[in-house]
Amino acid sequence: MSNGKAAKKKPSFWQTTREAWGPYRRLYSYVKPYKWRFALGLAFGVTFGLVNSLLPLTVLSVSSFIFHGAAPNPRALLAHREILNVGPKIDSIVWICLAIPLVMTMRSLCSYGNSYYMQWVSNKVVTDIRTQLFRKIVRHSMDFFNKMRSGALISRITNDTRGMQAALTTVSSDLFKQPVAIVGAVTVLLLMDWKFTVVTLVLFPICLVPIRVYGRRARKAVQHEQEDLGQMVVTMQETFAGIRVIKSFGREEHQEKSFVRSNQLQFSNMMRMIKSMEAVGPLVETIAALGVGLALLYVYAVNLSAGRFFGLISGIFILYEPIKSLSKIHIVMQRSISASTEVFRILDLEPTVNDRPGAIALPSSEGGLDFENITFRYAPGSPPAVKNLNLKIEPGRSYALVGPSGAGKSTVLSLILRLYDPTSGTVKIDGRDLRALTQKSLREQIGLVTQDTFLFHDTIFNNIQFGRLSATPEEVYAAARTAFAHDFIVAQPNGYETIIGDKGCLLSGGQQQRLAIARALLKNAPILLLDEATSSLDSESEKQIQHALERLSAGRTVIAIAHRLSTILSADQIVVMDQGHIKEIGTHRELLDKSGYYRRLYDMQFHRHDEEKSAESGVLADALV
């Protein structure tokens, strides 16, 4: 019970300040490249506070002069010009009256300079952090993305970095500007009339009560508001990414309810935070008004002059805005601390797959691969996806991986790409440990076509050129022709410049697959990984693609996950896998003759029915001759 109470205890202002020290110190390290602009912004803020504190003296001087009684009446001037020769001169009155606009102009210019430079620096820092954060995220290992929700990552880059900005604008500016304004104004008031100042500010400590009470409520609302905002972003991202599934199951209303729920929670917490923050203002104003009432009693009691009264009362009013701003600053701090902590947490995470110090670039590859006693688990404590796997893949030959779901076939491809490092054992390419090579140079030697084709919301040309960014238009067209995609591309409204929609949704599944194959063809890598590369094609298209893949495979190493007969028949070697182990390796004929397991798997996986066996025998006979 005591632990629960402790967990619900709200942090005080000083606790918030101590909590902010670590994240803020790190955040301000990003300001170093722009330190002179930042210093200039702070200088404008301090100057604003000093000029602001001079306003009561200016009002005192002007009011005393104007209400002195010697100033000429404008109508009297017209009738009796001789009065210009006594009392203050008209030009003196003009200059005195211009004193207040001059001070206000200086005050406004300093406020503008402070706001402009602080906003410039903070936006530049946010831009830098977003770039660094995005770079760090995209370079993280696959296990990072397995654990994180993409909507939450989007929220980190967009919303949390914006929350960090408040630490560089509101917090930094107000912590320098407002205390100077308060100290300066109080000092001037004390010099003008210390008794009046003491009487007026006697209620100032009471202003801290609503700040403390509502500050606690606002801090709690801030935490919930950020959580609910992140959940709302996650809901949107998952809805848009899975819109096909949502529509197929008729779950639009379900997703709408989920979004409305998170959106309403975010609204409620936002309003709770706003109510807590804004409630401080009226309470402070009420207390300040009581202070003004006491000041008026003091003026009446001591028979204060009008000029001195206006000067003093203006000083009291200019104290209000700095005090109000500082009363909200710990709420802003709490929000920026939470955002900064989340961003830095991701920046501090180290990828599990890293380039070793001294890793070398692989300029080219013959295509030989070796799996030496490989064991791999996707998570500590989970069953191994592959265990004690030994496999030698010879350059220039094709291999088909077959086996039931969960046999470890996709894991083999992931380990070749070094999306994961094995828990134990070594994967080698041309006799070199993959971990001794840079990831970029390794993956440059590997082409990939997957069953789940991913295309960008871009032109057909750019999607194909993604395989090799330096490729010329002629090379792109040639790859499309080899993949039998050129004809349907030129039939599109804008040919190769046609925008194909999110994930290529404006194309058929077979057309998407052909573009993916064209992309892999353009890369022209010595190793080709195929994960059901022809699964979305009809029989005629599959036959064409098989011819294209045969030309592509010549002289290259091909590892294909096979779920179709054509892939098996074209393979030099078939690797039969089961529960992370290699059960047997051989040609199609060898395995059919010697392996009862392969035959059962073959009959079951490729749906060999009794009525089809006679026809299949003819196909196999032709293929095996």
VEXDREN-2710 file (C-alpha; in Angstrom, 1 decimal):
% VEXDREN-2710
k/r/px/py/pz
1/MET/0.0/0.0/0.0
2/SER/2.8/2.4/0.9
3/ASN/4.5/1.7/-2.4
4/GLY/1.3/2.6/-4.2
5/LYS/1.0/5.8/-2.4
6/ALA/4.6/6.6/-3.2
7/ALA/4.0/5.9/-6.8
8/LYS/1.1/8.4/-6.9
9/LYS/3.1/11.2/-5.2
10/LYS/3.5/14.2/-7.5
11/PRO/6.9/15.7/-8.0
12/SER/7.5/19.2/-6.6
13/PHE/9.0/22.0/-8.6
14/TRP/12.4/21.4/-7.2
15/GLN/12.1/17.7/-7.9
16/THR/11.1/18.6/-11.4
17/THR/14.1/20.9/-11.7
18/ARG/16.5/18.1/-10.5
19/GLU/14.8/15.6/-12.8
20/ALA/15.3/18.0/-15.7
21/TRP/19.1/18.5/-15.2
22/GLY/20.2/15.4/-17.0
23/PRO/18.0/15.6/-20.1
24/TYR/18.4/19.4/-20.4
25/ARG/22.2/19.2/-20.1
26/ARG/22.2/16.8/-23.0
27/LEU/19.6/18.7/-24.9
28/TYR/21.7/21.9/-24.7
29/SER/24.7/20.1/-26.1
30/TYR/22.8/20.3/-29.5
31/VAL/22.9/24.2/-29.1
32/LYS/26.7/24.4/-29.4
33/PRO/26.8/24.9/-33.2
34/TYR/24.4/27.8/-32.8
35/LYS/25.7/29.1/-29.5
36/TRP/26.1/32.7/-30.7
37/ARG/22.5/33.0/-31.9
38/PHE/21.4/31.4/-28.7
39/ALA/23.5/33.8/-26.6
40/LEU/22.1/36.7/-28.7
41/GLY/18.5/35.5/-28.0
42/LEU/19.3/35.3/-24.3
43/ALA/20.9/38.8/-24.4
44/PHE/17.8/40.3/-26.0
45/GLY/15.7/38.5/-23.2
46/VAL/17.8/40.0/-20.4
47/THR/17.7/43.4/-22.0
48/PHE/14.0/43.1/-22.3
49/GLY/13.8/42.5/-18.6
50/LEU/16.0/45.5/-17.8
51/VAL/14.1/47.8/-20.1
52/ASN/10.8/46.5/-18.7
53/SER/11.9/47.4/-15.2
54/LEU/12.7/51.0/-16.3
55/LEU/9.1/51.5/-17.4
56/PRO/7.9/52.6/-13.8
57/LEU/10.6/55.3/-13.6
58/THR/9.6/56.5/-17.1
59/VAL/5.9/56.7/-16.1
60/LEU/6.9/58.4/-12.9
61/SER/8.9/61.1/-14.7
62/VAL/6.3/61.7/-17.4
63/SER/3.3/61.7/-15.0
64/SER/5.1/64.1/-12.6
65/PHE/5.9/66.4/-15.4
66/ILE/2.4/66.3/-17.0
67/PHE/0.5/66.6/-13.7
68/HIS/2.8/69.3/-12.4
69/GLY/0.3/71.9/-13.3
70/ALA/2.6/74.1/-15.3
71/ALA/2.0/72.4/-18.6
72/PRO/0.1/74.8/-21.0
73/ASN/-3.5/74.0/-22.0
74/PRO/-3.7/73.7/-25.8
75/ARG/-6.7/76.1/-26.0
76/ALA/-4.9/78.6/-23.8
77/LEU/-1.9/78.4/-26.1
78/LEU/-4.0/79.7/-29.0
79/ALA/-5.4/82.6/-27.0
80/HIS/-2.3/83.4/-24.9
81/ARG/0.9/82.6/-26.7
82/GLU/2.8/84.5/-24.1
83/ILE/2.5/81.6/-21.6
84/LEU/5.0/79.7/-23.8
85/ASN/7.6/82.0/-22.1
86/VAL/6.9/80.6/-18.6
87/GLY/6.9/77.0/-17.3
88/PRO/8.0/74.1/-19.3
89/LYS/8.5/74.6/-23.0
90/ILE/6.2/72.9/-25.6
91/ASP/9.2/71.0/-27.1
92/SER/10.1/69.7/-23.7
93/ILE/6.5/68.4/-23.3
94/VAL/6.8/66.6/-26.7
95/TRP/10.1/65.0/-25.8
96/ILE/8.8/63.9/-22.3
97/CYS/5.7/62.4/-23.8
98/LEU/7.8/60.5/-26.3
99/ALA/9.7/58.8/-23.5
100/ILE/7.1/56.2/-22.9
101/PRO/6.7/55.2/-26.6
102/LEU/10.5/55.1/-26.8
103/VAL/10.8/52.7/-23.9
104/MET/7.9/50.6/-25.2
105/THR/9.6/50.4/-28.6
106/MET/12.9/49.3/-27.1
107/ARG/10.9/46.7/-25.1
108/SER/9.1/45.4/-28.2
109/LEU/12.3/45.2/-30.2
110/CYS/14.1/43.2/-27.5
111/SER/11.1/40.9/-27.2
112/TYR/11.1/40.3/-30.9
113/GLY/14.8/39.7/-31.0
114/ASN/14.5/37.3/-28.0
115/SER/11.6/35.4/-29.6
116/TYR/13.1/35.2/-33.1
117/TYR/16.6/33.9/-32.1
118/MET/15.3/31.5/-29.5
119/GLN/12.8/30.1/-32.1
120/TRP/15.4/29.9/-34.8
121/VAL/17.8/28.0/-32.5
122/SER/15.1/25.7/-31.1
123/ASN/13.7/24.8/-34.6
124/LYS/17.2/24.2/-35.9
125/VAL/18.0/21.9/-32.9
126/VAL/14.7/20.0/-33.4
127/THR/15.6/19.6/-37.1
128/ASP/19.0/18.1/-36.1
129/ILE/17.5/15.8/-33.4
130/ARG/14.8/14.6/-35.8
131/THR/17.5/13.8/-38.4
132/GLN/19.7/12.0/-35.9
133/LEU/16.7/10.1/-34.4
134/PHE/15.4/9.0/-37.9
135/ARG/19.0/7.9/-38.8
136/LYS/19.3/6.0/-35.6
137/ILE/15.9/4.3/-36.0
138/VAL/16.4/3.1/-39.6
139/ARG/19.9/1.8/-38.7
140/HIS/18.5/-0.3/-35.8
141/SER/18.5/-4.0/-36.0
142/MET/15.4/-6.0/-36.9
143/ASP/14.8/-7.1/-33.3
144/PHE/14.2/-3.4/-32.4
145/PHE/11.4/-3.1/-35.0
146/ASN/10.0/-6.5/-33.8
147/LYS/9.4/-4.9/-30.4
148/MET/8.5/-1.3/-31.3
149/ARG/5.2/-0.2/-32.8
150/SER/5.8/2.0/-35.9
151/GLY/3.2/4.4/-34.8
152/ALA/5.1/5.0/-31.5
153/LEU/8.3/5.7/-33.4
154/ILE/6.4/8.2/-35.6
155/SER/5.2/9.9/-32.4
156/ARG/8.7/10.1/-31.1
157/ILE/10.0/11.8/-34.2
158/THR/7.1/14.2/-34.6
159/ASN/5.4/14.9/-31.2
160/ASP/8.2/14.3/-28.7
161/THR/10.8/16.4/-30.6
162/ARG/8.3/19.3/-30.6
163/GLY/7.9/18.9/-26.9
164/MET/11.7/19.1/-26.5
165/GLN/11.6/22.4/-28.3
166/ALA/9.7/24.0/-25.4
167/ALA/12.8/23.5/-23.3
168/LEU/14.8/25.7/-25.6
169/THR/12.2/28.4/-26.2
170/THR/9.8/28.9/-23.2
171/VAL/12.0/27.4/-20.5
172/SER/15.4/28.9/-21.6
173/SER/13.9/32.3/-22.4
174/ASP/11.7/32.7/-19.4
175/LEU/14.3/31.5/-16.9
176/PHE/16.6/34.3/-18.0
177/LYS/14.2/37.0/-19.0
178/GLN/11.4/36.9/-16.4
179/PRO/13.6/36.8/-13.2
180/VAL/15.5/39.8/-14.5
181/ALA/12.2/41.6/-15.2
182/ILE/10.9/40.7/-11.7
183/VAL/14.1/41.6/-9.8
184/GLY/14.5/44.8/-11.8
185/ALA/10.9/45.9/-11.3
186/VAL/11.0/45.1/-7.6
187/THR/14.3/47.0/-7.2
188/VAL/12.9/50.1/-9.0
189/LEU/9.8/50.0/-6.9
190/LEU/11.8/49.7/-3.7
191/LEU/13.9/52.7/-4.7
192/MET/10.8/54.7/-5.6
193/ASP/8.8/53.9/-2.4
194/TRP/9.8/50.9/-0.3
195/LYS/6.8/51.1/2.0
196/PHE/4.4/51.0/-1.0
197/THR/6.2/48.1/-2.5
198/VAL/6.1/46.1/0.8
199/VAL/2.4/46.8/1.3
200/THR/1.7/45.8/-2.3
201/LEU/3.8/42.6/-2.4
202/VAL/2.7/41.3/1.0
203/LEU/0.2/39.0/-0.8
204/PHE/2.8/37.7/-3.2
205/PRO/3.6/34.5/-1.3
206/ILE/-0.1/33.6/-1.4
207/CYS/0.2/33.5/-5.2
208/LEU/2.4/30.4/-4.8
209/VAL/-0.5/28.4/-3.4
210/PRO/-2.6/28.1/-6.6
211/ILE/0.7/27.6/-8.6
212/ARG/1.5/24.6/-6.4
213/VAL/-2.0/23.1/-6.2
214/TYR/-2.8/23.3/-9.9
215/GLY/0.8/22.6/-10.9
216/ARG/0.4/19.1/-9.5
217/ARG/-2.8/18.4/-11.5
218/ALA/-1.2/19.8/-14.7
219/ARG/1.9/17.5/-14.3
220/LYS/-0.3/14.4/-14.0
221/ALA/-2.4/15.5/-17.0
222/VAL/0.8/16.1/-19.1
223/GLN/1.9/12.5/-18.6
224/HIS/-1.4/11.1/-19.6
225/GLU/-1.8/13.5/-22.5
226/GLN/1.5/12.4/-24.1
227/GLU/0.6/8.7/-23.6
228/ASP/-2.8/9.1/-25.2
229/LEU/-1.4/11.2/-28.1
230/GLY/1.1/8.4/-28.8
231/GLN/-1.7/5.8/-28.8
232/MET/-3.8/7.9/-31.2
233/VAL/-0.8/8.1/-33.6
234/VAL/-0.4/4.3/-33.3
235/THR/-4.0/3.7/-34.1
236/MET/-3.8/5.9/-37.2
237/GLN/-0.7/4.3/-38.5
238/GLU/-1.9/0.8/-38.0
239/THR/-5.3/1.6/-39.6
240/PHE/-3.7/3.2/-42.7
241/ALA/-1.1/0.4/-43.0
242/GLY/-3.7/-2.3/-42.6
243/ILE/-6.6/-0.7/-44.5
244/ARG/-7.0/-3.6/-46.8
245/VAL/-7.4/-6.1/-44.0
246/ILE/-9.7/-3.7/-42.1
247/LYS/-12.0/-3.3/-45.1
248/SER/-11.9/-7.0/-45.9
249/PHE/-13.2/-7.8/-42.4
250/GLY/-15.5/-4.8/-42.3
251/ARG/-13.9/-3.4/-39.2
252/GLU/-14.0/0.3/-40.1
253/GLU/-16.4/1.0/-37.3
254/HIS/-14.2/-0.9/-34.8
255/GLN/-11.1/1.2/-35.8
256/GLU/-13.2/4.4/-35.6
257/LYS/-14.2/3.6/-32.1
258/SER/-10.6/2.9/-31.2
259/PHE/-9.5/6.2/-32.6
260/VAL/-12.4/8.1/-31.0
261/ARG/-11.6/6.6/-27.7
262/SER/-7.9/7.6/-27.8
263/ASN/-8.7/10.9/-29.3
264/GLN/-11.3/11.7/-26.6
265/LEU/-8.8/10.6/-23.8
266/GLN/-6.2/12.9/-25.4
267/PHE/-8.7/15.8/-25.5
268/SER/-9.8/15.2/-21.9
269/ASN/-6.2/15.2/-20.6
270/MET/-5.3/18.2/-22.7
271/MET/-8.2/20.2/-21.3
272/ARG/-7.4/19.0/-17.8
273/MET/-3.9/20.3/-18.3
274/ILE/-5.1/23.6/-19.9
275/LYS/-7.6/24.1/-17.1
276/SER/-4.9/23.5/-14.5
277/MET/-2.5/25.9/-16.2
278/GLU/-5.0/28.6/-17.0
279/ALA/-6.7/28.5/-13.6
280/VAL/-3.5/29.9/-12.1
281/GLY/-3.9/33.2/-14.0
282/PRO/-7.3/34.3/-12.7
283/LEU/-6.3/33.4/-9.1
284/VAL/-3.0/35.3/-9.3
285/GLU/-4.9/38.2/-10.9
286/THR/-7.4/38.2/-8.0
287/ILE/-4.6/38.2/-5.4
288/ALA/-2.8/40.9/-7.4
289/ALA/-6.0/43.0/-7.4
290/LEU/-6.2/42.7/-3.6
291/GLY/-2.6/44.0/-3.6
292/VAL/-3.7/47.0/-5.7
293/GLY/-6.5/47.6/-3.3
294/LEU/-4.0/47.7/-0.4
295/ALA/-1.8/50.0/-2.5
296/LEU/-4.7/52.5/-3.0
297/LEU/-5.3/52.5/0.8
298/TYR/-1.6/53.3/1.2
299/VAL/-1.8/56.1/-1.4
300/TYR/-4.8/57.6/0.4
301/ALA/-3.2/57.3/3.8
302/VAL/0.1/59.1/2.8
303/ASN/-1.4/61.4/0.3
304/LEU/0.9/60.2/-2.5
305/SER/1.3/62.4/-5.6
306/ALA/-0.4/61.3/-8.8
307/GLY/2.8/61.0/-10.7
308/ARG/4.4/58.8/-8.1
309/PHE/1.2/56.7/-7.9
310/PHE/1.1/56.1/-11.7
311/GLY/4.8/55.1/-11.7
312/LEU/4.4/52.7/-8.8
313/ILE/1.1/51.2/-10.0
314/SER/2.7/50.6/-13.5
315/GLY/5.5/48.7/-11.7
316/ILE/3.0/46.5/-10.0
317/PHE/1.3/45.6/-13.3
318/ILE/4.5/44.8/-15.2
319/LEU/5.3/42.3/-12.4
320/TYR/2.2/40.3/-13.3
321/GLU/3.2/38.9/-16.7
322/PRO/6.7/37.6/-15.5
323/ILE/5.1/36.0/-12.4
324/LYS/2.4/34.4/-14.5
325/SER/4.9/33.0/-17.0
326/LEU/7.1/31.6/-14.3
327/SER/4.1/30.0/-12.6
328/LYS/3.6/27.8/-15.7
329/ILE/7.2/27.0/-16.4
330/HIS/7.4/23.8/-14.3
331/ILE/4.5/22.4/-16.3
332/VAL/6.3/23.1/-19.5
333/MET/9.5/21.6/-18.0
334/GLN/7.6/18.4/-17.0
335/ARG/6.3/18.0/-20.6
336/SER/9.7/18.6/-22.2
337/ILE/11.4/16.3/-19.7
338/SER/9.1/13.4/-20.6
339/ALA/9.6/14.0/-24.3
340/SER/13.4/14.4/-24.0
341/THR/13.6/11.2/-22.0
342/GLU/11.8/9.2/-24.6
343/VAL/13.8/10.5/-27.5
344/PHE/17.2/10.0/-25.7
345/ARG/16.1/6.5/-24.7
346/ILE/15.9/5.5/-28.3
347/LEU/19.1/7.4/-29.2
348/ASP/20.9/5.5/-26.5
349/LEU/19.8/2.1/-27.6
350/GLU/22.5/0.2/-29.4
351/PRO/21.7/-2.0/-32.4
352/THR/22.3/-5.7/-31.7
353/VAL/23.8/-6.0/-35.2
354/ASN/26.7/-3.5/-35.6
355/ASP/29.7/-3.1/-37.8
356/ARG/32.8/-4.2/-35.8
357/PRO/35.6/-1.8/-35.4
358/GLY/37.8/-2.3/-38.4
359/ALA/35.1/-4.0/-40.4
360/ILE/36.1/-4.1/-44.1
361/ALA/34.1/-3.4/-47.1
362/LEU/33.4/-6.4/-49.4
363/PRO/34.1/-5.1/-52.9
364/SER/32.8/-8.2/-54.7
365/SER/31.7/-11.8/-54.0
366/GLU/31.9/-15.1/-55.7
367/GLY/28.6/-16.1/-54.0
368/GLY/29.9/-18.9/-51.7
369/LEU/28.2/-19.2/-48.3
370/ASP/28.9/-21.4/-45.3
371/PHE/26.7/-22.0/-42.2
372/GLU/29.0/-23.4/-39.4
373/ASN/27.1/-24.9/-36.5
374/ILE/24.5/-22.1/-36.4
375/THR/22.0/-21.7/-33.6
376/PHE/19.7/-18.7/-33.5
377/ARG/16.9/-17.5/-31.2
378/TYR/14.8/-14.5/-31.9
379/ALA/14.5/-13.7/-28.2
380/PRO/16.4/-14.9/-25.1
381/GLY/14.7/-18.0/-23.7
382/SER/12.6/-18.7/-26.8
383/PRO/13.0/-21.9/-28.8
384/PRO/15.7/-21.8/-31.4
385/ALA/14.6/-20.9/-34.9
386/VAL/17.6/-22.9/-36.2
387/LYS/19.8/-25.2/-34.2
388/ASN/23.2/-26.7/-35.0
389/LEU/22.7/-25.9/-38.6
390/ASN/25.6/-26.7/-41.0
391/LEU/25.2/-25.9/-44.7
392/LYS/27.7/-25.2/-47.5
393/ILE/26.3/-23.2/-50.4
394/GLU/28.6/-23.4/-53.5
395/PRO/29.0/-20.4/-55.8
396/GLY/26.9/-20.2/-58.9
397/ARG/24.4/-23.0/-57.9
398/SER/20.7/-22.8/-57.0
399/TYR/19.3/-24.1/-53.7
400/ALA/15.6/-24.6/-52.8
401/LEU/14.7/-24.5/-49.1
402/VAL/11.6/-26.6/-48.4
403/GLY/9.9/-27.6/-45.2
404/PRO/6.8/-26.9/-43.2
405/SER/6.0/-23.6/-41.6
406/GLY/8.4/-22.8/-38.8
407/ALA/11.1/-25.0/-40.2
408/GLY/13.6/-22.0/-40.2
409/LYS/13.7/-21.2/-44.0
410/SER/13.1/-17.5/-43.6
411/THR/15.6/-17.4/-40.8
412/VAL/18.3/-18.7/-43.1
413/LEU/17.6/-15.8/-45.5
414/SER/17.7/-13.3/-42.6
415/LEU/21.0/-14.6/-41.4
416/ILE/22.5/-14.3/-44.9
417/LEU/21.4/-10.7/-45.0
418/ARG/22.8/-10.3/-41.5
419/LEU/19.5/-8.8/-40.3
420/TYR/20.3/-10.9/-37.2
421/ASP/23.5/-12.3/-35.9
422/PRO/23.5/-16.0/-34.9
423/THR/23.3/-16.8/-31.2
424/SER/26.2/-19.1/-31.8
425/GLY/28.2/-20.3/-34.8
426/THR/29.5/-18.4/-37.8
427/VAL/28.0/-17.5/-41.2
428/LYS/30.7/-16.9/-43.9
429/ILE/30.7/-15.5/-47.4
430/ASP/33.6/-16.5/-49.5
431/GLY/35.3/-17.8/-46.4
432/ARG/34.9/-14.5/-44.5
433/ASP/32.9/-14.1/-41.3
434/LEU/29.9/-11.8/-42.1
435/ARG/30.6/-9.9/-38.8
436/ALA/34.0/-8.9/-40.2
437/LEU/32.4/-7.1/-43.1
438/THR/30.4/-3.8/-43.2
439/GLN/26.7/-4.4/-43.5
440/LYS/26.3/-2.1/-46.4
441/SER/28.9/-3.8/-48.5
442/LEU/27.5/-7.2/-47.7
443/ARG/24.0/-6.3/-48.7
444/GLU/25.3/-4.8/-51.9
445/GLN/26.2/-8.4/-52.9
446/ILE/22.7/-9.7/-52.3
447/GLY/19.5/-9.3/-54.3
448/LEU/16.1/-10.0/-52.7
449/VAL/12.6/-10.7/-53.9
450/THR/10.0/-11.5/-51.2
451/GLN/6.5/-12.8/-51.1
452/ASP/5.3/-9.7/-49.3
453/THR/6.3/-7.2/-52.0
454/PHE/6.9/-3.6/-50.8
455/LEU/6.7/-0.8/-53.2
456/PHE/6.9/2.9/-52.5
457/HIS/4.2/5.5/-53.1
458/ASP/6.3/6.8/-56.1
459/THR/6.7/6.4/-59.8
460/ILE/7.3/3.0/-61.4
461/PHE/10.7/4.2/-62.6
462/ASN/11.8/5.2/-59.1
463/ASN/10.6/2.0/-57.6
464/ILE/12.7/-0.1/-60.1
465/GLN/15.7/2.3/-59.8
466/PHE/15.7/1.7/-56.0
467/GLY/17.6/-1.5/-56.8
468/ARG/20.6/0.6/-58.0
469/LEU/20.3/4.3/-57.6
470/SER/23.0/5.0/-60.1
471/ALA/21.3/3.1/-62.9
472/THR/20.6/4.9/-66.1
473/PRO/17.1/5.0/-67.7
474/GLU/18.2/2.5/-70.3
475/GLU/19.3/0.0/-67.6
476/VAL/15.9/0.5/-65.8
477/TYR/14.0/-0.2/-69.0
478/ALA/16.2/-3.3/-69.7
479/ALA/15.5/-4.7/-66.2
480/ALA/11.7/-4.2/-66.7
481/ARG/11.8/-6.0/-70.1
482/THR/13.7/-8.9/-68.5
483/ALA/11.1/-9.1/-65.8
484/PHE/8.3/-9.0/-68.4
485/ALA/7.1/-5.8/-66.9
486/HIS/7.7/-3.3/-69.7
487/ASP/4.5/-4.0/-71.6
488/PHE/2.1/-3.4/-68.7
489/ILE/4.2/-0.4/-67.6
490/VAL/3.9/1.5/-71.0
491/ALA/0.2/0.7/-70.9
492/GLN/-0.1/2.8/-67.7
493/PRO/-1.5/6.4/-67.9
494/ASN/2.0/7.9/-67.6
495/GLY/4.2/5.0/-68.4
496/TYR/7.2/4.7/-66.2
497/GLU/6.3/8.0/-64.5
498/THR/3.0/6.6/-63.2
499/ILE/2.4/6.9/-59.4
500/ILE/1.5/3.5/-58.2
501/GLY/-0.1/4.4/-54.8
502/ASP/0.7/3.3/-51.3
503/LYS/2.6/0.0/-51.4
504/GLY/1.8/-0.2/-55.1
505/CYS/-2.0/-0.6/-54.5
506/LEU/-2.9/0.7/-57.9
507/LEU/-1.3/-2.3/-59.5
508/SER/-2.3/-6.0/-59.4
509/GLY/-0.4/-8.4/-57.3
510/GLY/1.4/-9.9/-60.3
511/GLN/2.4/-6.5/-61.5
512/GLN/3.8/-5.6/-58.1
513/GLN/5.8/-8.8/-58.1
514/ARG/7.2/-8.1/-61.5
515/LEU/8.4/-4.7/-60.4
516/ALA/10.1/-6.2/-57.4
517/ILE/11.8/-8.7/-59.6
518/ALA/12.9/-5.9/-62.0
519/ARG/14.3/-4.1/-59.0
520/ALA/16.3/-7.2/-58.0
521/LEU/17.4/-7.7/-61.6
522/LEU/18.7/-4.1/-61.8
523/LYS/20.8/-4.7/-58.7
524/ASN/22.7/-7.4/-60.5
525/ALA/24.0/-8.9/-57.3
526/PRO/26.0/-12.2/-57.3
527/ILE/23.7/-13.7/-54.6
528/LEU/19.9/-13.8/-55.1
529/LEU/17.4/-14.6/-52.4
530/LEU/13.9/-15.5/-53.5
531/ASP/11.1/-15.8/-51.0
532/GLU/8.2/-17.0/-53.1
533/ALA/9.2/-14.7/-55.9
534/THR/6.5/-16.0/-58.2
535/SER/3.7/-16.6/-55.7
536/SER/1.5/-13.8/-57.0
537/LEU/1.7/-14.7/-60.6
538/ASP/-0.7/-16.7/-62.8
539/SER/0.6/-19.7/-64.7
540/GLU/1.5/-17.8/-67.9
541/SER/3.2/-15.0/-66.0
542/GLU/5.0/-17.5/-63.8
543/LYS/6.4/-19.2/-66.8
544/GLN/7.7/-15.9/-68.2
545/ILE/9.3/-15.0/-64.8
546/GLN/10.8/-18.4/-64.5
547/HIS/12.6/-17.8/-67.8
548/ALA/13.8/-14.4/-66.5
549/LEU/15.0/-15.9/-63.3
550/GLU/16.8/-18.6/-65.1
551/ARG/18.7/-16.0/-67.1
552/LEU/19.3/-14.0/-63.9
553/SER/20.5/-17.1/-62.0
554/ALA/23.2/-18.0/-64.6
555/GLY/26.5/-17.8/-62.8
556/ARG/24.9/-16.6/-59.6
557/THR/24.1/-18.2/-56.3
558/VAL/20.4/-18.6/-55.7
559/ILE/18.7/-19.5/-52.5
560/ALA/14.9/-19.8/-52.8
561/ILE/12.2/-20.7/-50.3
562/ALA/10.1/-23.0/-52.4
563/HIS/6.4/-23.5/-52.1
564/ARG/5.8/-24.2/-55.8
565/LEU/6.8/-27.2/-58.0
566/SER/8.6/-25.0/-60.5
567/THR/11.1/-23.7/-57.9
568/ILE/12.0/-27.2/-56.8
569/LEU/12.5/-28.6/-60.3
570/SER/14.9/-25.8/-61.3
571/ALA/17.1/-26.1/-58.1
572/ASP/20.5/-27.8/-58.2
573/GLN/20.1/-28.8/-54.6
574/ILE/17.0/-29.1/-52.3
575/VAL/17.6/-28.4/-48.6
576/VAL/14.8/-30.1/-46.6
577/MET/14.3/-28.4/-43.2
578/ASP/12.2/-29.3/-40.2
579/GLN/12.1/-27.5/-36.8
580/GLY/15.3/-25.6/-37.4
581/HIS/17.3/-28.7/-38.5
582/ILE/18.4/-29.8/-42.0
583/LYS/17.0/-33.3/-42.4
584/GLU/18.5/-34.0/-45.9
585/ILE/20.0/-32.4/-49.0
586/GLY/19.9/-33.7/-52.5
587/THR/18.3/-33.3/-56.0
588/HIS/14.6/-33.8/-56.5
589/ARG/15.1/-37.3/-58.0
590/GLU/17.5/-38.4/-55.2
591/LEU/15.1/-37.2/-52.5
592/LEU/12.1/-38.8/-54.1
593/ASP/13.9/-42.1/-54.4
594/LYS/15.6/-42.2/-51.0
595/SER/13.5/-40.0/-48.6
596/GLY/10.1/-41.0/-47.3
597/TYR/9.9/-37.7/-45.4
598/TYR/10.5/-35.6/-48.5
599/ARG/8.0/-37.6/-50.5
600/ARG/5.4/-37.1/-47.8
601/LEU/6.2/-33.4/-47.6
602/TYR/6.2/-33.1/-51.3
603/ASP/2.8/-34.8/-51.7
604/MET/1.3/-32.8/-48.9
605/GLN/2.8/-29.4/-49.6
606/PHE/2.2/-29.5/-53.4
607/HIS/-1.3/-31.0/-53.0
608/ARG/-0.6/-34.1/-55.0
609/HIS/-4.0/-35.7/-55.5
610/ASP/-4.5/-39.2/-56.9
611/GLU/-6.1/-37.9/-60.0
612/GLU/-3.2/-35.6/-60.7
613/LYS/-0.4/-38.2/-60.1
614/SER/-0.4/-39.6/-63.6
615/ALA/-0.2/-36.2/-65.2
616/GLU/2.5/-35.2/-62.6
617/SER/4.5/-38.3/-63.5
618/GLY/4.8/-37.1/-67.0
619/VAL/5.9/-33.6/-66.0
620/LEU/8.5/-35.1/-63.6
621/ALA/9.7/-37.5/-66.2
622/ASP/10.3/-34.7/-68.7
623/ALA/11.9/-32.5/-66.0
624/LEU/14.3/-35.2/-64.8
625/VAL/15.4/-36.5/-68.2
END
